[in-house]
Amino acid sequence: MNHSWKKYMKVGLVHFMAFPEVQKGDGPIVETLESILTDEFFDVVEITTINDSKIRQKVREMFVASKVTVAYGSQPVQLANKLNLNSFNDQERSNAVERCLACVDEAVEIGAVGIAFLSGSHPGETKIVEATDLLFDSFSKICTHAADQDKNLNVVLETFDFDIDKKALIGPNSEAVEFSKRMRESHDNFGLMLDLSHLPLQRESIEGALSIAKEHIVHAHMGNCVVKDRSHSAYGDQHPRFGIEGGENDVEEVVNYIRMLIQIGYLKENNPRILSFEVKPVEGEASEIVIANAKRTLREAWELV
């Protein structure tokens, strides 16, 4: 591609994945964010919960000063606390909703443009309809609360694997689209996130998944995964660096992903939208090297788009 990618995309980085030591809301949050915000390569940063209100205020000031776009990921909070938005237990589901509403409040506090969630655990084929109804009820509450707090805040459901690692209800992208259609009948702040890292885990092709979800995608991630070798240290939904031995995604897949995002109209010239790296160091690797790997992968891929 002859044009700069900045005409097509706002390149982001998922902070809490690149620096997993901050996933629980503590640790070197300010220091690691500073390393991202001072890197002109990135126009977007995606964060998760920050336990200390003073640090939240500090990072909000950093975001404003750096002119980055900010998004919020609730997934680490959900996973760490086993929050199931489609639980058949009323109290468990209510607790999950309340904690997710608190994440919405944090997202508004730090100036995020969107907040992402994942569905609860897959209940088995015979209970999908009932679980989906419960998930709809939970997301309706979240979308209503988000709209009340900030009319411009998108509520985003990320699609995950349904039987390998996260084992989430949503799930196949065709089912995600049906859920999104239902949600959008009453909530115009709802949309889907697709992630290149998850497509092999979902047993879906880039072309197939993006074609199905094209009218509902409001956020996109790119990364890698390991599916074929169960003994691999990064097996499952672990987001290892691009090109890792035994992995599924590298330059070729990133090229195809970007081409397809352009084809379906998610990425448009002079109307850049978020496309974030979600990469994580495996044991023994430095975050900075994994981030550099991602940047080099995009540079090489863009030349071929």
C-alpha positions as CSV (number, residue, x, y, z in Angstrom):
1,M,0.0,0.0,0.0
2,N,1.4,3.4,-1.0
3,H,-0.6,5.4,1.4
4,S,0.2,5.7,5.1
5,W,-1.7,3.3,7.3
6,K,-2.7,6.3,9.4
7,K,-5.1,7.3,6.7
8,Y,-6.9,4.0,7.3
9,M,-6.4,3.0,10.9
10,K,-5.7,4.1,14.4
11,V,-3.1,1.6,15.5
12,G,-3.5,0.6,19.1
13,L,-2.0,-1.6,21.8
14,V,-3.8,-3.6,24.5
15,H,-1.8,-2.4,27.5
16,F,-2.9,-5.1,29.9
17,M,-1.9,-7.9,27.5
18,A,1.5,-6.4,26.5
19,F,2.2,-5.8,30.2
20,P,0.3,-8.6,31.9
21,E,1.7,-7.6,35.3
22,V,-1.0,-4.8,35.4
23,Q,-4.0,-6.9,34.6
24,K,-5.3,-6.9,38.1
25,G,-5.3,-3.2,38.4
26,D,-2.0,-2.7,40.2
27,G,1.7,-2.7,39.4
28,P,3.7,-0.4,37.1
29,I,0.6,1.1,35.4
30,V,1.9,4.7,34.9
31,E,5.4,3.6,33.9
32,T,4.2,1.1,31.3
33,L,1.6,3.4,29.9
34,E,4.2,6.1,29.6
35,S,6.3,3.8,27.3
36,I,3.3,3.5,25.0
37,L,2.1,7.1,25.1
38,T,5.6,8.4,24.1
39,D,5.7,6.0,21.1
40,E,4.2,7.9,18.1
41,F,3.5,4.6,16.4
42,F,0.4,4.2,18.6
43,D,-2.7,6.3,18.4
44,V,-4.8,4.1,20.7
45,V,-4.2,2.5,24.1
46,E,-6.6,-0.1,25.6
47,I,-6.5,-0.4,29.4
48,T,-8.4,-2.3,32.1
49,T,-9.3,-1.6,35.7
50,I,-7.1,0.6,37.8
51,N,-7.7,0.1,41.5
52,D,-6.2,3.4,42.8
53,S,-8.4,6.4,42.0
54,K,-5.4,8.7,42.2
55,I,-3.6,6.6,39.5
56,R,-6.8,6.7,37.4
57,Q,-6.8,10.5,37.5
58,K,-3.1,10.5,36.7
59,V,-3.5,8.3,33.6
60,R,-6.5,10.3,32.4
61,E,-4.3,13.4,32.4
62,M,-1.6,11.4,30.5
63,F,-4.1,10.4,27.9
64,V,-5.3,13.9,27.4
65,A,-1.8,15.3,27.1
66,S,-0.7,12.6,24.6
67,K,-3.8,12.9,22.4
68,V,-4.3,9.2,22.2
69,T,-7.7,7.5,21.9
70,V,-8.5,5.3,24.9
71,A,-10.6,2.1,25.1
72,Y,-11.4,0.0,28.1
73,G,-11.3,-3.8,28.4
74,S,-13.4,-5.4,31.1
75,Q,-12.4,-8.9,30.1
76,P,-9.6,-9.3,32.7
77,V,-12.0,-8.2,35.4
78,Q,-14.6,-10.8,34.2
79,L,-12.1,-13.6,33.9
80,A,-10.3,-13.0,37.2
81,N,-13.5,-12.8,39.1
82,K,-15.4,-15.5,37.1
83,L,-18.1,-13.1,36.3
84,N,-20.7,-14.8,34.1
85,L,-23.2,-12.5,32.4
86,N,-25.3,-15.4,31.3
87,S,-25.2,-17.4,34.5
88,F,-28.4,-19.4,35.3
89,N,-27.8,-18.4,39.0
90,D,-29.7,-15.1,39.5
91,Q,-27.4,-13.9,42.2
92,E,-24.2,-14.7,40.3
93,R,-25.5,-13.0,37.2
94,S,-26.6,-9.9,39.2
95,N,-23.2,-9.7,40.8
96,A,-21.6,-9.9,37.4
97,V,-23.7,-7.1,36.0
98,E,-23.0,-4.9,38.9
99,R,-19.2,-5.3,38.6
100,C,-19.5,-4.7,34.8
101,L,-21.5,-1.5,35.5
102,A,-18.6,-0.4,37.7
103,C,-16.2,-1.0,34.8
104,V,-18.4,1.3,32.7
105,D,-18.1,4.0,35.3
106,E,-14.3,3.6,35.2
107,A,-14.3,3.7,31.4
108,V,-16.2,7.0,31.5
109,E,-13.9,8.3,34.3
110,I,-10.7,7.8,32.2
111,G,-12.3,9.1,29.0
112,A,-12.7,5.9,27.0
113,V,-14.6,5.8,23.7
114,G,-15.6,2.2,24.1
115,I,-15.8,-0.6,26.7
116,A,-15.4,-4.3,25.8
117,F,-16.8,-7.4,27.4
118,L,-17.0,-11.1,26.8
119,S,-20.0,-13.4,27.2
120,G,-20.2,-15.9,30.1
121,S,-19.3,-19.6,29.8
122,H,-20.9,-21.8,27.2
123,P,-23.7,-23.8,28.9
124,G,-23.8,-26.7,26.4
125,E,-25.8,-27.0,23.2
126,T,-29.2,-27.7,24.8
127,K,-29.1,-24.5,26.9
128,I,-27.8,-22.0,24.3
129,V,-31.2,-20.2,23.8
130,E,-31.9,-19.7,27.5
131,A,-28.3,-18.5,28.2
132,T,-28.5,-16.1,25.2
133,D,-31.7,-14.6,26.6
134,L,-29.9,-14.1,30.0
135,L,-27.0,-12.5,28.2
136,F,-29.3,-10.2,26.4
137,D,-30.9,-9.1,29.6
138,S,-27.4,-8.4,31.1
139,F,-26.2,-6.4,28.1
140,S,-29.4,-4.4,28.0
141,K,-28.6,-3.2,31.5
142,I,-25.0,-2.4,30.6
143,C,-25.9,-0.6,27.4
144,T,-28.6,1.5,29.2
145,H,-26.2,2.4,32.0
146,A,-23.4,3.3,29.5
147,A,-25.8,5.5,27.5
148,D,-26.9,7.3,30.8
149,Q,-23.2,7.9,31.7
150,D,-21.8,8.9,28.3
151,K,-23.9,8.9,25.1
152,N,-20.7,8.4,23.0
153,L,-19.5,5.3,24.8
154,N,-19.7,2.1,22.7
155,V,-20.5,-1.2,24.5
156,V,-18.6,-3.9,22.7
157,L,-19.0,-7.7,22.8
158,E,-15.8,-9.5,21.8
159,T,-16.2,-12.9,20.2
160,F,-14.2,-15.8,21.7
161,D,-13.7,-19.5,21.3
162,F,-16.5,-21.7,22.6
163,D,-14.7,-25.0,23.3
164,I,-10.9,-24.6,23.6
165,D,-9.8,-22.0,26.1
166,K,-12.3,-19.3,27.2
167,K,-15.2,-21.6,26.2
168,A,-17.6,-18.6,25.9
169,L,-21.2,-18.5,24.8
170,I,-20.4,-16.0,22.1
171,G,-18.9,-17.8,20.4
172,P,-19.3,-18.3,16.6
173,N,-19.5,-15.0,14.7
174,S,-22.7,-16.0,13.0
175,E,-24.3,-16.3,16.5
176,A,-22.7,-13.0,17.6
177,V,-24.3,-11.2,14.6
178,E,-27.7,-12.6,15.5
179,F,-27.2,-11.4,19.1
180,S,-26.0,-8.0,17.8
181,K,-29.1,-7.6,15.6
182,R,-31.3,-8.2,18.6
183,M,-29.3,-5.8,20.8
184,R,-29.4,-3.0,18.2
185,E,-33.1,-3.1,18.0
186,S,-33.1,-1.2,21.3
187,H,-29.5,-0.1,21.9
188,D,-27.7,1.8,19.2
189,N,-24.5,1.9,21.4
190,F,-23.8,-1.8,20.9
191,G,-21.4,-3.6,18.5
192,L,-19.0,-6.4,18.1
193,M,-15.2,-6.8,18.3
194,L,-13.4,-9.4,16.2
195,D,-9.8,-10.5,16.8
196,L,-7.5,-12.1,14.3
197,S,-6.1,-14.1,17.3
198,H,-9.4,-15.8,17.9
199,L,-10.4,-16.8,14.5
200,P,-8.3,-20.0,14.4
201,L,-9.7,-20.9,17.8
202,Q,-13.2,-20.4,16.5
203,R,-12.4,-22.5,13.4
204,E,-13.3,-19.6,11.1
205,S,-11.6,-18.1,8.2
206,I,-10.7,-14.4,8.0
207,E,-12.9,-13.9,5.0
208,G,-15.8,-15.8,6.4
209,A,-15.9,-14.2,9.8
210,L,-15.4,-10.6,8.6
211,S,-18.0,-11.1,5.9
212,I,-20.6,-12.3,8.3
213,A,-19.9,-9.6,10.9
214,K,-19.2,-6.7,8.6
215,E,-22.2,-4.6,9.6
216,H,-21.7,-5.1,13.3
217,I,-17.9,-4.6,13.8
218,V,-17.1,-1.5,15.8
219,H,-13.6,-2.5,17.1
220,A,-10.9,-4.9,15.8
221,H,-7.8,-6.6,17.3
222,M,-5.0,-8.5,15.7
223,G,-2.6,-11.0,17.2
224,N,-1.6,-14.7,17.2
225,C,-2.5,-18.0,18.8
226,V,-1.5,-21.6,19.0
227,V,-4.1,-24.3,18.2
228,K,-2.4,-27.4,16.9
229,D,0.0,-28.2,19.6
230,R,-1.6,-28.7,23.0
231,S,1.8,-29.1,24.7
232,H,2.9,-25.6,23.5
233,S,3.4,-23.1,26.3
234,A,1.2,-20.6,24.4
235,Y,-1.5,-23.1,23.5
236,G,-5.0,-21.6,23.4
237,D,-6.0,-17.9,23.8
238,Q,-2.6,-16.6,25.0
239,H,-1.8,-14.0,22.3
240,P,1.9,-14.9,21.7
241,R,4.0,-12.8,19.3
242,F,3.5,-13.0,15.6
243,G,5.5,-15.8,13.9
244,I,6.0,-17.8,17.1
245,E,6.9,-21.4,16.2
246,G,3.7,-23.5,16.1
247,G,1.5,-20.3,15.8
248,E,-1.2,-19.5,13.4
249,N,-0.7,-15.8,12.4
250,D,2.2,-13.9,10.9
251,V,2.6,-11.3,8.1
252,E,0.5,-13.2,5.6
253,E,-2.5,-13.4,7.9
254,V,-2.2,-9.8,8.9
255,V,-2.1,-8.8,5.2
256,N,-5.3,-10.8,4.5
257,Y,-7.0,-9.4,7.7
258,I,-6.3,-5.8,6.7
259,R,-7.3,-6.4,3.1
260,M,-10.6,-7.9,4.3
261,L,-11.2,-5.1,6.8
262,I,-10.8,-2.6,3.9
263,Q,-13.0,-4.7,1.7
264,I,-15.9,-4.8,4.1
265,G,-15.6,-1.1,4.8
266,Y,-14.4,-1.2,8.4
267,L,-11.2,0.5,7.4
268,K,-11.7,3.4,5.0
269,E,-9.2,6.0,3.6
270,N,-9.4,9.3,5.5
271,N,-11.7,7.7,8.1
272,P,-9.3,5.8,10.4
273,R,-10.8,3.4,12.9
274,I,-9.2,1.4,15.7
275,L,-7.1,-1.7,14.9
276,S,-5.2,-2.7,18.0
277,F,-2.4,-5.3,18.6
278,E,-3.2,-7.8,21.4
279,V,0.1,-9.5,22.0
280,K,1.6,-11.0,25.2
281,P,5.1,-12.1,26.1
282,V,5.6,-15.8,26.9
283,E,7.8,-16.8,29.8
284,G,11.3,-15.4,29.3
285,E,10.3,-12.7,26.8
286,A,10.4,-9.0,27.3
287,S,7.2,-7.0,26.7
288,E,9.2,-4.4,24.7
289,I,10.5,-7.0,22.3
290,V,7.1,-8.5,21.7
291,I,5.7,-5.0,21.0
292,A,8.5,-4.3,18.5
293,N,7.8,-7.6,16.8
294,A,4.2,-6.5,16.3
295,K,5.2,-3.1,14.9
296,R,7.6,-4.7,12.4
297,T,4.9,-7.2,11.4
298,L,2.5,-4.4,10.6
299,R,5.1,-2.5,8.7
300,E,5.9,-5.5,6.5
301,A,2.3,-6.4,6.1
302,W,1.2,-2.9,5.0
303,E,3.7,-3.0,2.2
304,L,1.9,-6.0,0.8
305,V,-1.7,-4.9,1.4
